[in-house]
């Protein structure tokens, strides 16, 4: 299962466009603030340090796509379960997703909609 956080279409198109641009322009600062917020709200999680980044709890890992917070192919903020043997449950993913939604609502006055899907995300391998 994976989390897909899409802009709430009840916001005007211009607001959505400005927000997506801001995610690209200020990605590192936004990601730092988001991580701090998520870890504060969900103290059972730890930051996952890897090329993609995300959150972990014991052997469970949920990660962002390699290209950053916003994914233009899916037109959303996707996070995916990394470990297929012990994945986060739907309820755990929902908690993480709702926490991310609250971060963007509280800090950027931007509304997202949560979808949990059983959809395979192709992540392009990185080379060292």
Helices and strands as residue ranges (DSSP letters): E 2-7, H 13-25, H 27-41, E 46-48, E 54-57, E 60-64, E 77-81, H 90-108, E 112-117
